[in-house]
Amino acid sequence: MTSTDGNIRLIGIGGYGSTVIEDLLLDEEWQTDCVLLAMDHQTESTSSAQQVIRVDESVIESTTEDQERDLNELKVQIRQALRGT
């Protein structure tokens, strides 16, 4: 699959999403931007994705006062990553 206009963007989520991105980026014919939503530091630091967005466990698991702020920040990051797709 090739995309010369940059309108297609693959989003991988977590470890399995990272694996898919890594496998596709090994294929030289794959020319689509990849974004990873990383759930852990190891996946975040080893990814070949063009953009990595860190998802803190506190956003997913807890119900703290900061959770709403963190969720809003995550939404903004995802919207920015998808801009133009």
N, CA, C and O atoms as CSV, one atom per row, in Angstrom:
chain,resi,resn,atom,element,x,y,z
A,1,MET,N,N,0.849,-1.172,0.000
A,1,MET,CA,C,0.000,0.000,0.000
A,1,MET,C,C,0.891,1.230,0.000
A,1,MET,O,O,1.829,1.321,0.792
A,2,THR,N,N,0.607,2.165,-0.873
A,2,THR,CA,C,1.372,3.409,-0.895
A,2,THR,C,C,0.421,4.587,-0.831
A,2,THR,O,O,-0.719,4.517,-1.289
A,3,SER,N,N,0.909,5.657,-0.262
A,3,SER,CA,C,0.137,6.887,-0.185
A,3,SER,C,C,1.082,8.043,-0.401
A,3,SER,O,O,1.930,8.315,0.449
A,4,THR,N,N,0.955,8.726,-1.514
A,4,THR,CA,C,1.858,9.826,-1.805
A,4,THR,C,C,1.320,11.156,-1.304
A,4,THR,O,O,2.079,12.116,-1.171
A,5,ASP,N,N,0.023,11.232,-1.023
A,5,ASP,CA,C,-0.545,12.500,-0.588
A,5,ASP,C,C,-0.648,12.612,0.922
A,5,ASP,O,O,-1.058,13.663,1.414
A,6,GLY,N,N,-0.295,11.574,1.689
A,6,GLY,CA,C,-0.280,11.630,3.136
A,6,GLY,C,C,-1.650,11.639,3.793
A,6,GLY,O,O,-1.759,12.018,4.960
A,7,ASN,N,N,-2.694,11.237,3.089
A,7,ASN,CA,C,-4.035,11.271,3.665
A,7,ASN,C,C,-4.364,10.041,4.497
A,7,ASN,O,O,-5.363,10.037,5.217
A,8,ILE,N,N,-3.552,9.008,4.412
A,8,ILE,CA,C,-3.807,7.795,5.174
A,8,ILE,C,C,-2.798,7.739,6.310
A,8,ILE,O,O,-1.602,7.940,6.102
A,9,ARG,N,N,-3.285,7.466,7.501
A,9,ARG,CA,C,-2.414,7.369,8.671
A,9,ARG,C,C,-2.860,6.164,9.477
A,9,ARG,O,O,-4.039,6.038,9.809
A,10,LEU,N,N,-1.934,5.284,9.792
A,10,LEU,CA,C,-2.218,4.097,10.584
A,10,LEU,C,C,-1.988,4.424,12.048
A,10,LEU,O,O,-0.970,5.017,12.406
A,11,ILE,N,N,-2.937,4.036,12.899
A,11,ILE,CA,C,-2.793,4.239,14.333
A,11,ILE,C,C,-2.730,2.873,14.998
A,11,ILE,O,O,-3.648,2.062,14.869
A,12,GLY,N,N,-1.644,2.631,15.706
A,12,GLY,CA,C,-1.483,1.408,16.483
A,12,GLY,C,C,-1.695,1.729,17.948
A,12,GLY,O,O,-1.278,2.785,18.423
A,13,ILE,N,N,-2.338,0.824,18.665
A,13,ILE,CA,C,-2.604,1.043,20.081
A,13,ILE,C,C,-1.979,-0.102,20.874
A,13,ILE,O,O,-2.271,-1.274,20.637
A,14,GLY,N,N,-1.113,0.265,21.820
A,14,GLY,CA,C,-0.502,-0.714,22.708
A,14,GLY,C,C,0.526,-1.594,22.019
A,14,GLY,O,O,1.006,-1.284,20.928
A,15,GLY,N,N,0.852,-2.693,22.676
A,15,GLY,CA,C,1.898,-3.593,22.198
A,15,GLY,C,C,1.603,-4.235,20.858
A,15,GLY,O,O,2.471,-4.280,19.987
A,16,TYR,N,N,0.385,-4.732,20.682
A,16,TYR,CA,C,0.024,-5.352,19.404
A,16,TYR,C,C,0.002,-4.317,18.278
A,16,TYR,O,O,0.421,-4.605,17.157
A,17,GLY,N,N,-0.483,-3.121,18.578
A,17,GLY,CA,C,-0.472,-2.053,17.580
A,17,GLY,C,C,0.940,-1.683,17.177
A,17,GLY,O,O,1.211,-1.394,16.012
A,18,SER,N,N,1.838,-1.694,18.149
A,18,SER,CA,C,3.243,-1.418,17.866
A,18,SER,C,C,3.841,-2.496,16.973
A,18,SER,O,O,4.609,-2.196,16.059
A,19,THR,N,N,3.492,-3.743,17.235
A,19,THR,CA,C,3.990,-4.858,16.424
A,19,THR,C,C,3.537,-4.719,14.975
A,19,THR,O,O,4.325,-4.928,14.053
A,20,VAL,N,N,2.285,-4.371,14.776
A,20,VAL,CA,C,1.764,-4.186,13.413
A,20,VAL,C,C,2.513,-3.058,12.706
A,20,VAL,O,O,2.900,-3.191,11.545
A,21,ILE,N,N,2.711,-1.957,13.411
A,21,ILE,CA,C,3.438,-0.824,12.818
A,21,ILE,C,C,4.850,-1.246,12.439
A,21,ILE,O,O,5.303,-0.959,11.331
A,22,GLU,N,N,5.551,-1.922,13.340
A,22,GLU,CA,C,6.927,-2.340,13.062
A,22,GLU,C,C,6.971,-3.271,11.851
A,22,GLU,O,O,7.840,-3.121,10.993
A,23,ASP,N,N,6.050,-4.225,11.770
A,23,ASP,CA,C,6.012,-5.153,10.639
A,23,ASP,C,C,5.757,-4.416,9.333
A,23,ASP,O,O,6.401,-4.706,8.325
A,24,LEU,N,N,4.829,-3.468,9.336
A,24,LEU,CA,C,4.513,-2.739,8.118
A,24,LEU,C,C,5.650,-1.811,7.695
A,24,LEU,O,O,5.902,-1.644,6.502
A,25,LEU,N,N,6.331,-1.213,8.659
A,25,LEU,CA,C,7.425,-0.307,8.316
A,25,LEU,C,C,8.634,-1.050,7.765
A,25,LEU,O,O,9.484,-0.439,7.118
A,26,LEU,N,N,8.730,-2.365,8.009
A,26,LEU,CA,C,9.791,-3.170,7.410
A,26,LEU,C,C,9.565,-3.351,5.904
A,26,LEU,O,O,10.509,-3.576,5.147
A,27,ASP,N,N,8.306,-3.250,5.487
A,27,ASP,CA,C,7.934,-3.381,4.079
A,27,ASP,C,C,8.226,-2.054,3.385
A,27,ASP,O,O,7.589,-1.045,3.687
A,28,GLU,N,N,9.174,-2.045,2.468
A,28,GLU,CA,C,9.595,-0.805,1.817
A,28,GLU,C,C,8.498,-0.173,0.969
A,28,GLU,O,O,8.585,1.011,0.645
A,29,GLU,N,N,7.473,-0.932,0.605
A,29,GLU,CA,C,6.381,-0.372,-0.188
A,29,GLU,C,C,5.391,0.407,0.677
A,29,GLU,O,O,4.577,1.165,0.150
A,30,TRP,N,N,5.449,0.231,1.983
A,30,TRP,CA,C,4.528,0.907,2.897
A,30,TRP,C,C,5.032,2.321,3.123
A,30,TRP,O,O,6.095,2.515,3.712
A,31,GLN,N,N,4.276,3.312,2.661
A,31,GLN,CA,C,4.709,4.698,2.757
A,31,GLN,C,C,3.668,5.560,3.478
A,31,GLN,O,O,3.524,6.744,3.173
A,32,THR,N,N,2.964,4.981,4.408
A,32,THR,CA,C,1.939,5.701,5.143
A,32,THR,C,C,2.467,6.075,6.522
A,32,THR,O,O,3.195,5.304,7.147
A,33,ASP,N,N,2.096,7.260,6.992
A,33,ASP,CA,C,2.501,7.691,8.327
A,33,ASP,C,C,1.876,6.788,9.378
A,33,ASP,O,O,0.745,6.327,9.225
A,34,CYS,N,N,2.622,6.544,10.441
A,34,CYS,CA,C,2.135,5.708,11.537
A,34,CYS,C,C,2.194,6.481,12.842
A,34,CYS,O,O,3.161,7.187,13.125
A,35,VAL,N,N,1.141,6.333,13.628
A,35,VAL,CA,C,1.045,6.947,14.945
A,35,VAL,C,C,0.817,5.820,15.938
A,35,VAL,O,O,-0.007,4.938,15.700
A,36,LEU,N,N,1.542,5.844,17.052
A,36,LEU,CA,C,1.379,4.822,18.074
A,36,LEU,C,C,0.868,5.442,19.361
A,36,LEU,O,O,1.417,6.434,19.840
A,37,LEU,N,N,-0.180,4.859,19.920
A,37,LEU,CA,C,-0.630,5.206,21.265
A,37,LEU,C,C,0.030,4.195,22.186
A,37,LEU,O,O,-0.410,3.050,22.282
A,38,ALA,N,N,1.093,4.625,22.864
A,38,ALA,CA,C,1.913,3.725,23.678
A,38,ALA,C,C,1.391,3.674,25.102
A,38,ALA,O,O,1.137,4.706,25.723
A,39,MET,N,N,1.237,2.473,25.606
A,39,MET,CA,C,0.745,2.279,26.955
A,39,MET,C,C,1.881,2.028,27.947
A,39,MET,O,O,1.651,2.037,29.156
A,40,ASP,N,N,3.101,1.805,27.457
A,40,ASP,CA,C,4.224,1.583,28.365
A,40,ASP,C,C,5.486,2.227,27.800
A,40,ASP,O,O,5.585,2.503,26.604
A,41,HIS,N,N,6.435,2.457,28.681
A,41,HIS,CA,C,7.660,3.165,28.304
A,41,HIS,C,C,8.485,2.389,27.290
A,41,HIS,O,O,9.067,2.994,26.390
A,42,GLN,N,N,8.553,1.064,27.410
A,42,GLN,CA,C,9.365,0.263,26.499
A,42,GLN,C,C,8.849,0.370,25.069
A,42,GLN,O,O,9.626,0.575,24.137
A,43,THR,N,N,7.541,0.231,24.898
A,43,THR,CA,C,6.955,0.350,23.565
A,43,THR,C,C,7.192,1.742,23.007
A,43,THR,O,O,7.504,1.903,21.827
A,44,GLU,N,N,7.045,2.740,23.857
A,44,GLU,CA,C,7.240,4.135,23.450
A,44,GLU,C,C,8.665,4.376,22.973
A,44,GLU,O,O,8.870,5.045,21.960
A,45,SER,N,N,9.644,3.848,23.682
A,45,SER,CA,C,11.038,4.142,23.364
A,45,SER,C,C,11.590,3.330,22.197
A,45,SER,O,O,12.596,3.723,21.606
A,46,THR,N,N,10.964,2.218,21.855
A,46,THR,CA,C,11.497,1.370,20.784
A,46,THR,C,C,10.720,1.470,19.474
A,46,THR,O,O,11.102,0.834,18.492
A,47,SER,N,N,9.667,2.230,19.435
A,47,SER,CA,C,8.807,2.287,18.254
A,47,SER,C,C,9.464,3.045,17.101
A,47,SER,O,O,10.195,4.015,17.308
A,48,SER,N,N,9.187,2.581,15.888
A,48,SER,CA,C,9.638,3.261,14.673
A,48,SER,C,C,8.558,4.173,14.101
A,48,SER,O,O,8.749,4.775,13.044
A,49,ALA,N,N,7.435,4.277,14.789
A,49,ALA,CA,C,6.337,5.125,14.323
A,49,ALA,C,C,6.808,6.573,14.213
A,49,ALA,O,O,7.662,7.019,14.979
A,50,GLN,N,N,6.239,7.302,13.249
A,50,GLN,CA,C,6.602,8.699,13.065
A,50,GLN,C,C,6.202,9.551,14.264
A,50,GLN,O,O,6.849,10.556,14.560
A,51,GLN,N,N,5.139,9.150,14.949
A,51,GLN,CA,C,4.688,9.888,16.121
A,51,GLN,C,C,4.236,8.900,17.186
A,51,GLN,O,O,3.523,7.940,16.896
A,52,VAL,N,N,4.660,9.148,18.422
A,52,VAL,CA,C,4.267,8.305,19.543
A,52,VAL,C,C,3.575,9.181,20.583
A,52,VAL,O,O,4.114,10.199,21.017
A,53,ILE,N,N,2.381,8.769,20.970
A,53,ILE,CA,C,1.618,9.480,21.997
A,53,ILE,C,C,1.563,8.573,23.218
A,53,ILE,O,O,1.086,7.441,23.140
A,54,ARG,N,N,2.048,9.068,24.328
A,54,ARG,CA,C,2.085,8.293,25.571
A,54,ARG,C,C,0.726,8.380,26.268
A,54,ARG,O,O,0.198,9.470,26.488
A,55,VAL,N,N,0.171,7.221,26.611
A,55,VAL,CA,C,-1.089,7.151,27.347
A,55,VAL,C,C,-0.757,6.677,28.754
A,55,VAL,O,O,-0.378,5.523,28.954
A,56,ASP,N,N,-0.901,7.573,29.727
A,56,ASP,CA,C,-0.607,7.221,31.111
A,56,ASP,C,C,-1.676,6.301,31.681
A,56,ASP,O,O,-2.855,6.413,31.344
A,57,GLU,N,N,-1.249,5.393,32.545
A,57,GLU,CA,C,-2.193,4.485,33.192
A,57,GLU,C,C,-3.234,5.230,34.003
A,57,GLU,O,O,-4.364,4.762,34.143
A,58,SER,N,N,-2.869,6.379,34.535
A,58,SER,CA,C,-3.815,7.136,35.361
A,58,SER,C,C,-5.035,7.574,34.561
A,58,SER,O,O,-6.123,7.726,35.117
A,59,VAL,N,N,-4.860,7.775,33.269
A,59,VAL,CA,C,-5.982,8.177,32.425
A,59,VAL,C,C,-6.972,7.032,32.274
A,59,VAL,O,O,-8.180,7.253,32.190
A,60,ILE,N,N,-6.465,5.831,32.241
A,60,ILE,CA,C,-7.301,4.666,31.991
A,60,ILE,C,C,-7.876,4.081,33.270
A,60,ILE,O,O,-9.053,3.720,33.312
A,61,GLU,N,N,-7.058,3.983,34.315
A,61,GLU,CA,C,-7.437,3.203,35.481
A,61,GLU,C,C,-8.026,3.988,36.640
A,61,GLU,O,O,-8.864,3.457,37.370
A,62,SER,N,N,-7.624,5.211,36.828
A,62,SER,CA,C,-8.045,5.906,38.040
A,62,SER,C,C,-9.206,6.858,37.768
A,62,SER,O,O,-9.567,7.121,36.621
A,63,THR,N,N,-9.762,7.352,38.828
A,63,THR,CA,C,-10.831,8.342,38.740
A,63,THR,C,C,-10.442,9.558,39.570
A,63,THR,O,O,-11.199,10.002,40.433
A,64,THR,N,N,-9.280,10.081,39.304
A,64,THR,CA,C,-8.778,11.234,40.040
A,64,THR,C,C,-9.318,12.515,39.432
A,64,THR,O,O,-9.908,12.515,38.351
A,65,GLU,N,N,-9.102,13.610,40.155
A,65,GLU,CA,C,-9.527,14.916,39.649
A,65,GLU,C,C,-8.770,15.284,38.380
A,65,GLU,O,O,-9.295,15.987,37.516
A,66,ASP,N,N,-7.539,14.807,38.275
A,66,ASP,CA,C,-6.712,15.132,37.117
A,66,ASP,C,C,-7.069,14.299,35.886
A,66,ASP,O,O,-6.610,14.592,34.782
A,67,GLN,N,N,-7.882,13.268,36.076
A,67,GLN,CA,C,-8.201,12.375,34.972
A,67,GLN,C,C,-8.880,13.119,33.823
A,67,GLN,O,O,-8.534,12.896,32.663
A,68,GLU,N,N,-9.826,13.987,34.118
A,68,GLU,CA,C,-10.524,14.721,33.059
A,68,GLU,C,C,-9.549,15.604,32.286
A,68,GLU,O,O,-9.616,15.678,31.059
A,69,ARG,N,N,-8.646,16.273,32.997
A,69,ARG,CA,C,-7.638,17.113,32.341
A,69,ARG,C,C,-6.728,16.256,31.461
A,69,ARG,O,O,-6.412,16.629,30.331
A,70,ASP,N,N,-6.310,15.099,31.992
A,70,ASP,CA,C,-5.443,14.208,31.225
A,70,ASP,C,C,-6.152,13.659,29.994
A,70,ASP,O,O,-5.541,13.548,28.931
A,71,LEU,N,N,-7.430,13.315,30.122
A,71,LEU,CA,C,-8.204,12.830,28.975
A,71,LEU,C,C,-8.340,13.910,27.910
A,71,LEU,O,O,-8.214,13.628,26.718
A,72,ASN,N,N,-8.594,15.135,28.330
A,72,ASN,CA,C,-8.699,16.233,27.368
A,72,ASN,C,C,-7.377,16.457,26.650
A,72,ASN,O,O,-7.359,16.705,25.444
A,73,GLU,N,N,-6.275,16.369,27.380
A,73,GLU,CA,C,-4.959,16.527,26.761
A,73,GLU,C,C,-4.693,15.409,25.751
A,73,GLU,O,O,-4.156,15.659,24.672
A,74,LEU,N,N,-5.071,14.177,26.104
A,74,LEU,CA,C,-4.917,13.049,25.198
A,74,LEU,C,C,-5.749,13.244,23.931
A,74,LEU,O,O,-5.277,12.962,22.830
A,75,LYS,N,N,-6.976,13.720,24.081
A,75,LYS,CA,C,-7.832,13.994,22.913
A,75,LYS,C,C,-7.198,15.015,21.991
A,75,LYS,O,O,-7.237,14.859,20.770
A,76,VAL,N,N,-6.617,16.056,22.559
A,76,VAL,CA,C,-5.961,17.089,21.754
A,76,VAL,C,C,-4.781,16.486,20.987
A,76,VAL,O,O,-4.604,16.767,19.801
A,77,GLN,N,N,-3.986,15.669,21.651
A,77,GLN,CA,C,-2.829,15.044,20.997
A,77,GLN,C,C,-3.265,14.138,19.847
A,77,GLN,O,O,-2.640,14.136,18.786
A,78,ILE,N,N,-4.334,13.371,20.055
A,78,ILE,CA,C,-4.827,12.477,19.002
A,78,ILE,C,C,-5.378,13.288,17.832
A,78,ILE,O,O,-5.118,12.957,16.675
A,79,ARG,N,N,-6.136,14.345,18.121
A,79,ARG,CA,C,-6.666,15.197,17.041
A,79,ARG,C,C,-5.533,15.801,16.215
A,79,ARG,O,O,-5.616,15.854,14.988
A,80,GLN,N,N,-4.477,16.256,16.886
A,80,GLN,CA,C,-3.343,16.834,16.176
A,80,GLN,C,C,-2.655,15.778,15.314
A,80,GLN,O,O,-2.239,16.068,14.192
A,81,ALA,N,N,-2.535,14.562,15.829
A,81,ALA,CA,C,-1.909,13.488,15.075
A,81,ALA,C,C,-2.709,13.110,13.840
A,81,ALA,O,O,-2.146,12.669,12.838
A,82,LEU,N,N,-4.040,13.284,13.913
A,82,LEU,CA,C,-4.911,12.906,12.798
A,82,LEU,C,C,-5.216,14.056,11.841
A,82,LEU,O,O,-5.851,13.857,10.806
A,83,ARG,N,N,-4.765,15.248,12.189
A,83,ARG,CA,C,-5.031,16.411,11.332
A,83,ARG,C,C,-4.527,16.159,9.912
A,83,ARG,O,O,-3.383,15.751,9.707
A,84,GLY,N,N,-5.384,16.403,8.957
A,84,GLY,CA,C,-5.030,16.234,7.554
A,84,GLY,C,C,-5.260,14.845,6.996
A,84,GLY,O,O,-4.942,14.578,5.837
A,85,THR,N,N,-5.810,13.956,7.813
A,85,THR,CA,C,-6.045,12.601,7.293
A,85,THR,C,C,-7.467,12.483,6.791
A,85,THR,O,O,-7.867,11.421,6.313
